[in-house]
Amino acid sequence: MERVKKSIGKRFMGFQTKMYRKIKCKQGGEGYVDSGIKILMAVVIGALVLAGIYALWGDTIMPTLKTRIQDMFNYKG
C-alpha cells in the first residue's frame, strides 16, 4: 500500500512540475503592439459610432423636436 501511495505521489509531483514549467516557460502571448492595435481599433470604432449618432441627432431628431416645440408654443386653441 505504501508503494502505491509513493508512486501516485511521485507521478502527481512530476505532473505538477511539468505544468509549472509549461506555464512559466510559455513564450507566446500578447505584446505591446497587439494591445496598441486593440486600443486603436476601439477608439476608431467609438469615434465612428459617435459620429453616426451626432449625424442622426442633427439631421433627424433636432428638426422634428424644433417644430414640435414651436407648434406647442404657437397653439391657438
N, CA, C and O atoms as a Tripos MOL2 file, in Angstrom:
@<TRIPOS>MOLECULE
protein
  308   307    77     0     0
PROTEIN
NO_CHARGES

@<TRIPOS>ATOM
      1 N           0.8140   -1.1860    0.0000 N.3       1 MET1
      2 CA          0.0000    0.0000    0.0000 C.3       1 MET1
      3 C           0.8680    1.2640    0.0000 C.2       1 MET1
      4 O           0.5520    2.2500   -0.6660 O.2       1 MET1
      5 N           1.9410    1.2160    0.7420 N.am      2 GLU2
      6 CA          2.8420    2.3580    0.8070 C.3       2 GLU2
      7 C           3.4820    2.6430   -0.5470 C.2       2 GLU2
      8 O           3.6850    3.7980   -0.9190 O.2       2 GLU2
      9 N           3.7940    1.5870   -1.2700 N.am      3 ARG3
     10 CA          4.4060    1.7720   -2.6000 C.3       3 ARG3
     11 C           3.4430    2.4730   -3.5440 C.2       3 ARG3
     12 O           3.8390    3.3290   -4.3350 O.2       3 ARG3
     13 N           2.1850    2.1030   -3.4510 N.am      4 VAL4
     14 CA          1.1790    2.7250   -4.3240 C.3       4 VAL4
     15 C           1.0670    4.2040   -4.0030 C.2       4 VAL4
     16 O           1.0070    5.0300   -4.9130 O.2       4 VAL4
     17 N           1.0370    4.5510   -2.7270 N.am      5 LYS5
     18 CA          0.9480    5.9530   -2.3230 C.3       5 LYS5
     19 C           2.1630    6.7350   -2.8090 C.2       5 LYS5
     20 O           2.0310    7.8450   -3.3240 O.2       5 LYS5
     21 N           3.3340    6.1560   -2.6460 N.am      6 LYS6
     22 CA          4.5450    6.8370   -3.0910 C.3       6 LYS6
     23 C           4.5660    7.0050   -4.6030 C.2       6 LYS6
     24 O           4.9690    8.0500   -5.1150 O.2       6 LYS6
     25 N           4.1310    5.9720   -5.3090 N.am      7 SER7
     26 CA          4.1000    6.0320   -6.7680 C.3       7 SER7
     27 C           3.1420    7.1180   -7.2500 C.2       7 SER7
     28 O           3.4620    7.8950   -8.1490 O.2       7 SER7
     29 N           1.9600    7.1550   -6.6310 N.am      8 ILE8
     30 CA          0.9830    8.1830   -7.0110 C.3       8 ILE8
     31 C           1.5210    9.5660   -6.6650 C.2       8 ILE8
     32 O           1.3750   10.5080   -7.4450 O.2       8 ILE8
     33 N           2.1420    9.6850   -5.4980 N.am      9 GLY9
     34 CA          2.7220   10.9620   -5.0890 C.3       9 GLY9
     35 C           3.7940   11.4370   -6.0420 C.2       9 GLY9
     36 O           3.8380   12.6180   -6.3850 O.2       9 GLY9
     37 N           4.6570   10.5410   -6.4740 N.am     10 LYS10
     38 CA          5.7210   10.9120   -7.4150 C.3      10 LYS10
     39 C           5.1410   11.3290   -8.7600 C.2      10 LYS10
     40 O           5.5960   12.3000   -9.3650 O.2      10 LYS10
     41 N           4.1390   10.5950   -9.2220 N.am     11 ARG11
     42 CA          3.5170   10.9430  -10.5090 C.3      11 ARG11
     43 C           2.8540   12.3150  -10.4310 C.2      11 ARG11
     44 O           2.9690   13.1280  -11.3480 O.2      11 ARG11
     45 N           2.1550   12.5600   -9.3130 N.am     12 PHE12
     46 CA          1.4780   13.8490   -9.1600 C.3      12 PHE12
     47 C           2.4860   14.9860   -9.0950 C.2      12 PHE12
     48 O           2.2770   16.0300   -9.7120 O.2      12 PHE12
     49 N           3.5660   14.8000   -8.3640 N.am     13 MET13
     50 CA          4.5990   15.8310   -8.2720 C.3      13 MET13
     51 C           5.2680   16.0610   -9.6210 C.2      13 MET13
     52 O           5.5910   17.1930   -9.9810 O.2      13 MET13
     53 N           5.4710   14.9760  -10.3610 N.am     14 GLY14
     54 CA          6.0380   15.1120  -11.6990 C.3      14 GLY14
     55 C           5.1070   15.8840  -12.6130 C.2      14 GLY14
     56 O           5.5630   16.7060  -13.4080 O.2      14 GLY14
     57 N           3.8110   15.6320  -12.5120 N.am     15 PHE15
     58 CA          2.8140   16.3390  -13.3180 C.3      15 PHE15
     59 C           2.7920   17.8180  -12.9400 C.2      15 PHE15
     60 O           2.7320   18.6870  -13.8100 O.2      15 PHE15
     61 N           2.8400   18.0940  -11.6440 N.am     16 GLN16
     62 CA          2.8560   19.4810  -11.1970 C.3      16 GLN16
     63 C           4.0830   20.2140  -11.7260 C.2      16 GLN16
     64 O           3.9780   21.3530  -12.1800 O.2      16 GLN16
     65 N           5.2080   19.5890  -11.6700 N.am     17 THR17
     66 CA          6.4410   20.2070  -12.1420 C.3      17 THR17
     67 C           6.3720   20.4710  -13.6370 C.2      17 THR17
     68 O           6.7820   21.5380  -14.0940 O.2      17 THR17
     69 N           5.8610   19.5170  -14.4060 N.am     18 LYS18
     70 CA          5.7450   19.7050  -15.8570 C.3      18 LYS18
     71 C           4.8120   20.8660  -16.1780 C.2      18 LYS18
     72 O           5.1190   21.6940  -17.0350 O.2      18 LYS18
     73 N           3.6680   20.9270  -15.4900 N.am     19 MET19
     74 CA          2.7200   22.0070  -15.7490 C.3      19 MET19
     75 C           3.3150   23.3610  -15.3670 C.2      19 MET19
     76 O           3.1200   24.3460  -16.0790 O.2      19 MET19
     77 N           4.0320   23.4150  -14.2580 N.am     20 TYR20
     78 CA          4.6680   24.6610  -13.8320 C.3      20 TYR20
     79 C           5.6840   25.1200  -14.8700 C.2      20 TYR20
     80 O           5.7500   26.3060  -15.1920 O.2      20 TYR20
     81 N           6.4620   24.2030  -15.3850 N.am     21 ARG21
     82 CA          7.4550   24.5630  -16.3990 C.3      21 ARG21
     83 C           6.7860   25.0570  -17.6780 C.2      21 ARG21
     84 O           7.2530   26.0130  -18.2980 O.2      21 ARG21
     85 N           5.6900   24.4030  -18.0740 N.am     22 LYS22
     86 CA          4.9900   24.8390  -19.2840 C.3      22 LYS22
     87 C           4.4380   26.2470  -19.1250 C.2      22 LYS22
     88 O           4.5350   27.0720  -20.0330 O.2      22 LYS22
     89 N           3.8590   26.5090  -17.9620 N.am     23 ILE23
     90 CA          3.2710   27.8270  -17.7320 C.3      23 ILE23
     91 C           4.3590   28.8930  -17.6240 C.2      23 ILE23
     92 O           4.2310   29.9780  -18.1890 O.2      23 ILE23
     93 N           5.4190   28.5820  -16.9020 N.am     24 LYS24
     94 CA          6.4890   29.5500  -16.6710 C.3      24 LYS24
     95 C           7.2730   29.8470  -17.9490 C.2      24 LYS24
     96 O           7.6580   30.9920  -18.1860 O.2      24 LYS24
     97 N           7.5060   28.8500  -18.7510 N.am     25 CYS25
     98 CA          8.3500   28.9980  -19.9320 C.3      25 CYS25
     99 C           7.5640   29.2930  -21.2010 C.2      25 CYS25
    100 O           8.1290   29.2620  -22.2940 O.2      25 CYS25
    101 N           6.2980   29.5740  -21.0790 N.am     26 LYS26
    102 CA          5.4820   29.8320  -22.2610 C.3      26 LYS26
    103 C           5.9780   31.0960  -22.9600 C.2      26 LYS26
    104 O           6.0730   32.1560  -22.3430 O.2      26 LYS26
    105 N           6.2890   30.9810  -24.2310 N.am     27 GLN27
    106 CA          6.8630   32.0950  -24.9690 C.3      27 GLN27
    107 C           5.8060   32.9250  -25.6950 C.2      27 GLN27
    108 O           6.0480   34.0940  -25.9950 O.2      27 GLN27
    109 N           4.6540   32.3520  -25.9800 N.am     28 GLY28
    110 CA          3.6090   33.0870  -26.6880 C.3      28 GLY28
    111 C           2.9420   34.0750  -25.7560 C.2      28 GLY28
    112 O           3.1730   34.0690  -24.5470 O.2      28 GLY28
    113 N           2.1150   34.9200  -26.3350 N.am     29 GLY29
    114 CA          1.3840   35.8610  -25.5040 C.3      29 GLY29
    115 C           1.0930   37.1350  -26.2450 C.2      29 GLY29
    116 O           1.3350   37.2520  -27.4470 O.2      29 GLY29
    117 N           0.5820   38.0640  -25.5270 N.am     30 GLU30
    118 CA          0.1850   39.3250  -26.1070 C.3      30 GLU30
    119 C           1.2840   40.3510  -25.8770 C.2      30 GLU30
    120 O           1.7840   40.5100  -24.7630 O.2      30 GLU30
    121 N           1.6430   41.0330  -26.9310 N.am     31 GLY31
    122 CA          2.6970   42.0250  -26.8190 C.3      31 GLY31
    123 C           2.1440   43.4340  -26.8170 C.2      31 GLY31
    124 O           0.9310   43.6430  -26.7990 O.2      31 GLY31
    125 N           3.0500   44.3940  -26.8350 N.am     32 TYR32
    126 CA          2.6470   45.7910  -26.8060 C.3      32 TYR32
    127 C           1.9530   46.2060  -28.0930 C.2      32 TYR32
    128 O           1.0220   47.0110  -28.0680 O.2      32 TYR32
    129 N           2.3980   45.6660  -29.2050 N.am     33 VAL33
    130 CA          1.8070   46.0280  -30.4910 C.3      33 VAL33
    131 C           0.3630   45.5410  -30.5590 C.2      33 VAL33
    132 O          -0.5150   46.2710  -31.0190 O.2      33 VAL33
    133 N           0.1120   44.3240  -30.1080 N.am     34 ASP34
    134 CA         -1.2480   43.7910  -30.1140 C.3      34 ASP34
    135 C          -2.1770   44.6520  -29.2600 C.2      34 ASP34
    136 O          -3.2920   44.9700  -29.6720 O.2      34 ASP34
    137 N          -1.7190   45.0170  -28.0960 N.am     35 SER35
    138 CA         -2.5350   45.8490  -27.2030 C.3      35 SER35
    139 C          -2.7880   47.2150  -27.8290 C.2      35 SER35
    140 O          -3.8990   47.7400  -27.7600 O.2      35 SER35
    141 N          -1.7700   47.7780  -28.4300 N.am     36 GLY36
    142 CA         -1.9270   49.0840  -29.0740 C.3      36 GLY36
    143 C          -2.9210   49.0520  -30.2130 C.2      36 GLY36
    144 O          -3.7180   49.9750  -30.3770 O.2      36 GLY36
    145 N          -2.8760   47.9930  -31.0000 N.am     37 ILE37
    146 CA         -3.8080   47.8720  -32.1240 C.3      37 ILE37
    147 C          -5.2410   47.7190  -31.6150 C.2      37 ILE37
    148 O          -6.1640   48.3020  -32.1840 O.2      37 ILE37
    149 N          -5.4310   46.9460  -30.5590 N.am     38 LYS38
    150 CA         -6.7710   46.7760  -29.9920 C.3      38 LYS38
    151 C          -7.3150   48.0990  -29.4620 C.2      38 LYS38
    152 O          -8.4860   48.4180  -29.6680 O.2      38 LYS38
    153 N          -6.4740   48.8610  -28.7870 N.am     39 ILE39
    154 CA         -6.9130   50.1570  -28.2640 C.3      39 ILE39
    155 C          -7.2410   51.1050  -29.4010 C.2      39 ILE39
    156 O          -8.2450   51.8150  -29.3500 O.2      39 ILE39
    157 N          -6.4120   51.1220  -30.4160 N.am     40 LEU40
    158 CA         -6.6550   51.9860  -31.5710 C.3      40 LEU40
    159 C          -7.9500   51.6170  -32.2750 C.2      40 LEU40
    160 O          -8.7130   52.4990  -32.6680 O.2      40 LEU40
    161 N          -8.2080   50.3270  -32.4390 N.am     41 MET41
    162 CA         -9.4550   49.8820  -33.0600 C.3      41 MET41
    163 C         -10.6600   50.3230  -32.2320 C.2      41 MET41
    164 O         -11.6650   50.7660  -32.7880 O.2      41 MET41
    165 N         -10.5660   50.2050  -30.9230 N.am     42 ALA42
    166 CA        -11.6760   50.6090  -30.0580 C.3      42 ALA42
    167 C         -11.9440   52.1010  -30.1740 C.2      42 ALA42
    168 O         -13.1010   52.5200  -30.1980 O.2      42 ALA42
    169 N         -10.8920   52.9060  -30.2470 N.am     43 VAL43
    170 CA        -11.0480   54.3560  -30.3680 C.3      43 VAL43
    171 C         -11.6870   54.7080  -31.7060 C.2      43 VAL43
    172 O         -12.5970   55.5360  -31.7580 O.2      43 VAL43
    173 N         -11.2270   54.0970  -32.7750 N.am     44 VAL44
    174 CA        -11.7680   54.4010  -34.1050 C.3      44 VAL44
    175 C         -13.2370   53.9850  -34.2040 C.2      44 VAL44
    176 O         -14.0640   54.7410  -34.7140 O.2      44 VAL44
    177 N         -13.5580   52.7960  -33.7210 N.am     45 ILE45
    178 CA        -14.9480   52.3410  -33.7690 C.3      45 ILE45
    179 C         -15.8380   53.2350  -32.9090 C.2      45 ILE45
    180 O         -16.9580   53.5610  -33.3030 O.2      45 ILE45
    181 N         -15.3470   53.6290  -31.7470 N.am     46 GLY46
    182 CA        -16.1060   54.5390  -30.8940 C.3      46 GLY46
    183 C         -16.3400   55.8840  -31.5630 C.2      46 GLY46
    184 O         -17.4320   56.4450  -31.4660 O.2      46 GLY46
    185 N         -15.3310   56.3990  -32.2350 N.am     47 ALA47
    186 CA        -15.4880   57.6760  -32.9410 C.3      47 ALA47
    187 C         -16.5060   57.5620  -34.0640 C.2      47 ALA47
    188 O         -17.2970   58.4800  -34.2790 O.2      47 ALA47
    189 N         -16.4920   56.4480  -34.7800 N.am     48 LEU48
    190 CA        -17.4700   56.2570  -35.8460 C.3      48 LEU48
    191 C         -18.8940   56.1720  -35.3020 C.2      48 LEU48
    192 O         -19.8240   56.7350  -35.8790 O.2      48 LEU48
    193 N         -19.0520   55.4730  -34.2000 N.am     49 VAL49
    194 CA        -20.3860   55.3660  -33.5840 C.3      49 VAL49
    195 C         -20.8630   56.7360  -33.1210 C.2      49 VAL49
    196 O         -22.0180   57.0990  -33.3410 O.2      49 VAL49
    197 N         -19.9730   57.5020  -32.4750 N.am     50 LEU50
    198 CA        -20.3650   58.8380  -32.0320 C.3      50 LEU50
    199 C         -20.6900   59.7670  -33.2010 C.2      50 LEU50
    200 O         -21.6140   60.5750  -33.1140 O.2      50 LEU50
    201 N         -19.9390   59.6530  -34.2880 N.am     51 ALA51
    202 CA        -20.2240   60.4710  -35.4710 C.3      51 ALA51
    203 C         -21.5850   60.1090  -36.0590 C.2      51 ALA51
    204 O         -22.3350   60.9870  -36.4850 O.2      51 ALA51
    205 N         -21.9020   58.8140  -36.0840 N.am     52 GLY52
    206 CA        -23.2140   58.3920  -36.5820 C.3      52 GLY52
    207 C         -24.3460   58.9030  -35.7140 C.2      52 GLY52
    208 O         -25.3700   59.3540  -36.2260 O.2      52 GLY52
    209 N         -24.1700   58.8350  -34.4130 N.am     53 ILE53
    210 CA        -25.2080   59.3390  -33.5010 C.3      53 ILE53
    211 C         -25.3570   60.8470  -33.6470 C.2      53 ILE53
    212 O         -26.4750   61.3620  -33.6490 O.2      53 ILE53
    213 N         -24.2530   61.5510  -33.7690 N.am     54 TYR54
    214 CA        -24.3040   63.0020  -33.9350 C.3      54 TYR54
    215 C         -25.0040   63.3780  -35.2390 C.2      54 TYR54
    216 O         -25.8000   64.3170  -35.2690 O.2      54 TYR54
    217 N         -24.7120   62.6480  -36.3170 N.am     55 ALA55
    218 CA        -25.3570   62.9260  -37.6050 C.3      55 ALA55
    219 C         -26.8560   62.6460  -37.5160 C.2      55 ALA55
    220 O         -27.6670   63.4220  -38.0210 O.2      55 ALA55
    221 N         -27.2140   61.5560  -36.8850 N.am     56 LEU56
    222 CA        -28.6270   61.2230  -36.7260 C.3      56 LEU56
    223 C         -29.3330   62.2550  -35.8560 C.2      56 LEU56
    224 O         -30.4610   62.6510  -36.1520 O.2      56 LEU56
    225 N         -28.6820   62.6870  -34.7980 N.am     57 TRP57
    226 CA        -29.2700   63.6530  -33.8850 C.3      57 TRP57
    227 C         -29.4690   65.0000  -34.5830 C.2      57 TRP57
    228 O         -30.5130   65.6310  -34.4190 O.2      57 TRP57
    229 N         -28.4900   65.4390  -35.3500 N.am     58 GLY58
    230 CA        -28.5750   66.7460  -36.0020 C.3      58 GLY58
    231 C         -29.5530   66.7830  -37.1710 C.2      58 GLY58
    232 O         -30.2240   67.7950  -37.3740 O.2      58 GLY58
    233 N         -29.6470   65.7080  -37.9370 N.am     59 ASP59
    234 CA        -30.4770   65.7270  -39.1420 C.3      59 ASP59
    235 C         -31.9030   65.2480  -38.9070 C.2      59 ASP59
    236 O         -32.8240   65.7330  -39.5640 O.2      59 ASP59
    237 N         -32.1010   64.3450  -38.0220 N.am     60 THR60
    238 CA        -33.4090   63.7250  -37.8730 C.3      60 THR60
    239 C         -34.1370   64.1920  -36.6140 C.2      60 THR60
    240 O         -35.3040   64.5750  -36.6910 O.2      60 THR60
    241 N         -33.5020   64.1690  -35.5080 N.am     61 ILE61
    242 CA        -34.1830   64.4040  -34.2440 C.3      61 ILE61
    243 C         -34.3720   65.8950  -33.9720 C.2      61 ILE61
    244 O         -35.4630   66.3070  -33.5800 O.2      61 ILE61
    245 N         -33.3470   66.7050  -34.1680 N.am     62 MET62
    246 CA        -33.4440   68.1190  -33.8260 C.3      62 MET62
    247 C         -34.4930   68.8810  -34.6410 C.2      62 MET62
    248 O         -35.2540   69.6440  -34.0470 O.2      62 MET62
    249 N         -34.5770   68.7180  -35.9640 N.am     63 PRO63
    250 CA        -35.6310   69.4450  -36.6890 C.3      63 PRO63
    251 C         -37.0380   69.0360  -36.2340 C.2      63 PRO63
    252 O         -37.9200   69.8850  -36.1070 O.2      63 PRO63
    253 N         -37.2410   67.7780  -35.9980 N.am     64 THR64
    254 CA        -38.5450   67.3170  -35.5440 C.3      64 THR64
    255 C         -38.8640   67.8970  -34.1810 C.2      64 THR64
    256 O         -39.9840   68.3480  -33.9420 O.2      64 THR64
    257 N         -37.8930   67.8910  -33.2900 N.am     65 LEU65
    258 CA        -38.0730   68.4300  -31.9510 C.3      65 LEU65
    259 C         -38.3390   69.9300  -32.0060 C.2      65 LEU65
    260 O         -39.1700   70.4450  -31.2580 O.2      65 LEU65
    261 N         -37.6430   70.6210  -32.8800 N.am     66 LYS66
    262 CA        -37.8110   72.0730  -33.0090 C.3      66 LYS66
    263 C         -39.2160   72.4260  -33.4800 C.2      66 LYS66
    264 O         -39.8440   73.3380  -32.9430 O.2      66 LYS66
    265 N         -39.7040   71.7080  -34.4760 N.am     67 THR67
    266 CA        -41.0600   72.0020  -34.9760 C.3      67 THR67
    267 C         -42.1170   71.6500  -33.9330 C.2      67 THR67
    268 O         -43.1160   72.3600  -33.8120 O.2      67 THR67
    269 N         -41.9270   70.6020  -33.2010 N.am     68 ARG68
    270 CA        -42.9030   70.2410  -32.1680 C.3      68 ARG68
    271 C         -42.9370   71.2860  -31.0530 C.2      68 ARG68
    272 O         -44.0090   71.6200  -30.5490 O.2      68 ARG68
    273 N         -41.7840   71.7960  -30.6720 N.am     69 ILE69
    274 CA        -41.7470   72.8310  -29.6360 C.3      69 ILE69
    275 C         -42.3950   74.1110  -30.1460 C.2      69 ILE69
    276 O         -43.1470   74.7580  -29.4180 O.2      69 ILE69
    277 N         -42.1110   74.4790  -31.3830 N.am     70 GLN70
    278 CA        -42.7350   75.6790  -31.9480 C.3      70 GLN70
    279 C         -44.2470   75.5050  -32.0570 C.2      70 GLN70
    280 O         -44.9930   76.4380  -31.7620 O.2      70 GLN70
    281 N         -44.7100   74.3320  -32.4750 N.am     71 ASP71
    282 CA        -46.1470   74.0900  -32.5490 C.3      71 ASP71
    283 C         -46.7890   74.1280  -31.1730 C.2      71 ASP71
    284 O         -47.9370   74.5510  -31.0370 O.2      71 ASP71
    285 N         -46.0790   73.6990  -30.1720 N.am     72 MET72
    286 CA        -46.6150   73.6860  -28.8270 C.3      72 MET72
    287 C         -46.7990   75.1100  -28.2990 C.2      72 MET72
    288 O         -47.7810   75.3940  -27.6130 O.2      72 MET72
    289 N         -45.8640   76.0000  -28.6160 N.am     73 PHE73
    290 CA        -45.9840   77.3830  -28.1300 C.3      73 PHE73
    291 C         -46.8650   78.2440  -29.0460 C.2      73 PHE73
    292 O         -47.3330   79.2930  -28.6040 O.2      73 PHE73
    293 N         -47.1000   77.8600  -30.2550 N.am     74 ASN74
    294 CA        -47.9670   78.6010  -31.1710 C.3      74 ASN74
    295 C         -49.3910   78.0430  -31.1690 C.2      74 ASN74
    296 O         -50.1370   78.2390  -32.1280 O.2      74 ASN74
    297 N         -49.7500   77.3790  -30.1410 N.am     75 TYR75
    298 CA        -51.0680   76.7420  -30.0600 C.3      75 TYR75
    299 C         -52.1450   77.8210  -29.9480 C.2      75 TYR75
    300 O         -52.0820   78.6980  -29.0860 O.2      75 TYR75
    301 N         -53.1120   77.7360  -30.8190 N.am     76 LYS76
    302 CA        -54.2120   78.7250  -30.8380 C.3      76 LYS76
    303 C         -55.5190   77.9860  -30.6120 C.2      76 LYS76
    304 O         -56.3620   77.9060  -31.5060 O.2      76 LYS76
    305 N         -55.6800   77.4560  -29.4320 N.am     77 GLY77
    306 CA        -56.7590   76.5840  -29.0960 C.3      77 GLY77
    307 C         -58.0890   77.0970  -29.1220 C.2      77 GLY77
    308 O         -59.0380   76.3670  -28.8370 O.2      77 GLY77
@<TRIPOS>BOND
     1     1     2 1
     2     2     3 1
     3     3     4 2
     4     3     5 am
     5     5     6 1
     6     6     7 1
     7     7     8 2
     8     7     9 am
     9     9    10 1
    10    10    11 1
    11    11    12 2
    12    11    13 am
    13    13    14 1
    14    14    15 1
    15    15    16 2
    16    15    17 am
    17    17    18 1
    18    18    19 1
    19    19    20 2
    20    19    21 am
    21    21    22 1
    22    22    23 1
    23    23    24 2
    24    23    25 am
    25    25    26 1
    26    26    27 1
    27    27    28 2
    28    27    29 am
    29    29    30 1
    30    30    31 1
    31    31    32 2
    32    31    33 am
    33    33    34 1
    34    34    35 1
    35    35    36 2
    36    35    37 am
    37    37    38 1
    38    38    39 1
    39    39    40 2
    40    39    41 am
    41    41    42 1
    42    42    43 1
    43    43    44 2
    44    43    45 am
    45    45    46 1
    46    46    47 1
    47    47    48 2
    48    47    49 am
    49    49    50 1
    50    50    51 1
    51    51    52 2
    52    51    53 am
    53    53    54 1
    54    54    55 1
    55    55    56 2
    56    55    57 am
    57    57    58 1
    58    58    59 1
    59    59    60 2
    60    59    61 am
    61    61    62 1
    62    62    63 1
    63    63    64 2
    64    63    65 am
    65    65    66 1
    66    66    67 1
    67    67    68 2
    68    67    69 am
    69    69    70 1
    70    70    71 1
    71    71    72 2
    72    71    73 am
    73    73    74 1
    74    74    75 1
    75    75    76 2
    76    75    77 am
    77    77    78 1
    78    78    79 1
    79    79    80 2
    80    79    81 am
    81    81    82 1
    82    82    83 1
    83    83    84 2
    84    83    85 am
    85    85    86 1
    86    86    87 1
    87    87    88 2
    88    87    89 am
    89    89    90 1
    90    90    91 1
    91    91    92 2
    92    91    93 am
    93    93    94 1
    94    94    95 1
    95    95    96 2
    96    95    97 am
    97    97    98 1
    98    98    99 1
    99    99   100 2
   100    99   101 am
   101   101   102 1
   102   102   103 1
   103   103   104 2
   104   103   105 am
   105   105   106 1
   106   106   107 1
   107   107   108 2
   108   107   109 am
   109   109   110 1
   110   110   111 1
   111   111   112 2
   112   111   113 am
   113   113   114 1
   114   114   115 1
   115   115   116 2
   116   115   117 am
   117   117   118 1
   118   118   119 1
   119   119   120 2
   120   119   121 am
   121   121   122 1
   122   122   123 1
   123   123   124 2
   124   123   125 am
   125   125   126 1
   126   126   127 1
   127   127   128 2
   128   127   129 am
   129   129   130 1
   130   130   131 1
   131   131   132 2
   132   131   133 am
   133   133   134 1
   134   134   135 1
   135   135   136 2
   136   135   137 am
   137   137   138 1
   138   138   139 1
   139   139   140 2
   140   139   141 am
   141   141   142 1
   142   142   143 1
   143   143   144 2
   144   143   145 am
   145   145   146 1
   146   146   147 1
   147   147   148 2
   148   147   149 am
   149   149   150 1
   150   150   151 1
   151   151   152 2
   152   151   153 am
   153   153   154 1
   154   154   155 1
   155   155   156 2
   156   155   157 am
   157   157   158 1
   158   158   159 1
   159   159   160 2
   160   159   161 am
   161   161   162 1
   162   162   163 1
   163   163   164 2
   164   163   165 am
   165   165   166 1
   166   166   167 1
   167   167   168 2
   168   167   169 am
   169   169   170 1
   170   170   171 1
   171   171   172 2
   172   171   173 am
   173   173   174 1
   174   174   175 1
   175   175   176 2
   176   175   177 am
   177   177   178 1
   178   178   179 1
   179   179   180 2
   180   179   181 am
   181   181   182 1
   182   182   183 1
   183   183   184 2
   184   183   185 am
   185   185   186 1
   186   186   187 1
   187   187   188 2
   188   187   189 am
   189   189   190 1
   190   190   191 1
   191   191   192 2
   192   191   193 am
   193   193   194 1
   194   194   195 1
   195   195   196 2
   196   195   197 am
   197   197   198 1
   198   198   199 1
   199   199   200 2
   200   199   201 am
   201   201   202 1
   202   202   203 1
   203   203   204 2
   204   203   205 am
   205   205   206 1
   206   206   207 1
   207   207   208 2
   208   207   209 am
   209   209   210 1
   210   210   211 1
   211   211   212 2
   212   211   213 am
   213   213   214 1
   214   214   215 1
   215   215   216 2
   216   215   217 am
   217   217   218 1
   218   218   219 1
   219   219   220 2
   220   219   221 am
   221   221   222 1
   222   222   223 1
   223   223   224 2
   224   223   225 am
   225   225   226 1
   226   226   227 1
   227   227   228 2
   228   227   229 am
   229   229   230 1
   230   230   231 1
   231   231   232 2
   232   231   233 am
   233   233   234 1
   234   234   235 1
   235   235   236 2
   236   235   237 am
   237   237   238 1
   238   238   239 1
   239   239   240 2
   240   239   241 am
   241   241   242 1
   242   242   243 1
   243   243   244 2
   244   243   245 am
   245   245   246 1
   246   246   247 1
   247   247   248 2
   248   247   249 am
   249   249   250 1
   250   250   251 1
   251   251   252 2
   252   251   253 am
   253   253   254 1
   254   254   255 1
   255   255   256 2
   256   255   257 am
   257   257   258 1
   258   258   259 1
   259   259   260 2
   260   259   261 am
   261   261   262 1
   262   262   263 1
   263   263   264 2
   264   263   265 am
   265   265   266 1
   266   266   267 1
   267   267   268 2
   268   267   269 am
   269   269   270 1
   270   270   271 1
   271   271   272 2
   272   271   273 am
   273   273   274 1
   274   274   275 1
   275   275   276 2
   276   275   277 am
   277   277   278 1
   278   278   279 1
   279   279   280 2
   280   279   281 am
   281   281   282 1
   282   282   283 1
   283   283   284 2
   284   283   285 am
   285   285   286 1
   286   286   287 1
   287   287   288 2
   288   287   289 am
   289   289   290 1
   290   290   291 1
   291   291   292 2
   292   291   293 am
   293   293   294 1
   294   294   295 1
   295   295   296 2
   296   295   297 am
   297   297   298 1
   298   298   299 1
   299   299   300 2
   300   299   301 am
   301   301   302 1
   302   302   303 1
   303   303   304 2
   304   303   305 am
   305   305   306 1
   306   306   307 1
   307   307   308 2
@<TRIPOS>SUBSTRUCTURE
     1 MET1         2 RESIDUE 1 A MET
     2 GLU2         6 RESIDUE 1 A GLU
     3 ARG3        10 RESIDUE 1 A ARG
     4 VAL4        14 RESIDUE 1 A VAL
     5 LYS5        18 RESIDUE 1 A LYS
     6 LYS6        22 RESIDUE 1 A LYS
     7 SER7        26 RESIDUE 1 A SER
     8 ILE8        30 RESIDUE 1 A ILE
     9 GLY9        34 RESIDUE 1 A GLY
    10 LYS10       38 RESIDUE 1 A LYS
    11 ARG11       42 RESIDUE 1 A ARG
    12 PHE12       46 RESIDUE 1 A PHE
    13 MET13       50 RESIDUE 1 A MET
    14 GLY14       54 RESIDUE 1 A GLY
    15 PHE15       58 RESIDUE 1 A PHE
    16 GLN16       62 RESIDUE 1 A GLN
    17 THR17       66 RESIDUE 1 A THR
    18 LYS18       70 RESIDUE 1 A LYS
    19 MET19       74 RESIDUE 1 A MET
    20 TYR20       78 RESIDUE 1 A TYR
    21 ARG21       82 RESIDUE 1 A ARG
    22 LYS22       86 RESIDUE 1 A LYS
    23 ILE23       90 RESIDUE 1 A ILE
    24 LYS24       94 RESIDUE 1 A LYS
    25 CYS25       98 RESIDUE 1 A CYS
    26 LYS26      102 RESIDUE 1 A LYS
    27 GLN27      106 RESIDUE 1 A GLN
    28 GLY28      110 RESIDUE 1 A GLY
    29 GLY29      114 RESIDUE 1 A GLY
    30 GLU30      118 RESIDUE 1 A GLU
    31 GLY31      122 RESIDUE 1 A GLY
    32 TYR32      126 RESIDUE 1 A TYR
    33 VAL33      130 RESIDUE 1 A VAL
    34 ASP34      134 RESIDUE 1 A ASP
    35 SER35      138 RESIDUE 1 A SER
    36 GLY36      142 RESIDUE 1 A GLY
    37 ILE37      146 RESIDUE 1 A ILE
    38 LYS38      150 RESIDUE 1 A LYS
    39 ILE39      154 RESIDUE 1 A ILE
    40 LEU40      158 RESIDUE 1 A LEU
    41 MET41      162 RESIDUE 1 A MET
    42 ALA42      166 RESIDUE 1 A ALA
    43 VAL43      170 RESIDUE 1 A VAL
    44 VAL44      174 RESIDUE 1 A VAL
    45 ILE45      178 RESIDUE 1 A ILE
    46 GLY46      182 RESIDUE 1 A GLY
    47 ALA47      186 RESIDUE 1 A ALA
    48 LEU48      190 RESIDUE 1 A LEU
    49 VAL49      194 RESIDUE 1 A VAL
    50 LEU50      198 RESIDUE 1 A LEU
    51 ALA51      202 RESIDUE 1 A ALA
    52 GLY52      206 RESIDUE 1 A GLY
    53 ILE53      210 RESIDUE 1 A ILE
    54 TYR54      214 RESIDUE 1 A TYR
    55 ALA55      218 RESIDUE 1 A ALA
    56 LEU56      222 RESIDUE 1 A LEU
    57 TRP57      226 RESIDUE 1 A TRP
    58 GLY58      230 RESIDUE 1 A GLY
    59 ASP59      234 RESIDUE 1 A ASP
    60 THR60      238 RESIDUE 1 A THR
    61 ILE61      242 RESIDUE 1 A ILE
    62 MET62      246 RESIDUE 1 A MET
    63 PRO63      250 RESIDUE 1 A PRO
    64 THR64      254 RESIDUE 1 A THR
    65 LEU65      258 RESIDUE 1 A LEU
    66 LYS66      262 RESIDUE 1 A LYS
    67 THR67      266 RESIDUE 1 A THR
    68 ARG68      270 RESIDUE 1 A ARG
    69 ILE69      274 RESIDUE 1 A ILE
    70 GLN70      278 RESIDUE 1 A GLN
    71 ASP71      282 RESIDUE 1 A ASP
    72 MET72      286 RESIDUE 1 A MET
    73 PHE73      290 RESIDUE 1 A PHE
    74 ASN74      294 RESIDUE 1 A ASN
    75 TYR75      298 RESIDUE 1 A TYR
    76 LYS76      302 RESIDUE 1 A LYS
    77 GLY77      306 RESIDUE 1 A GLY
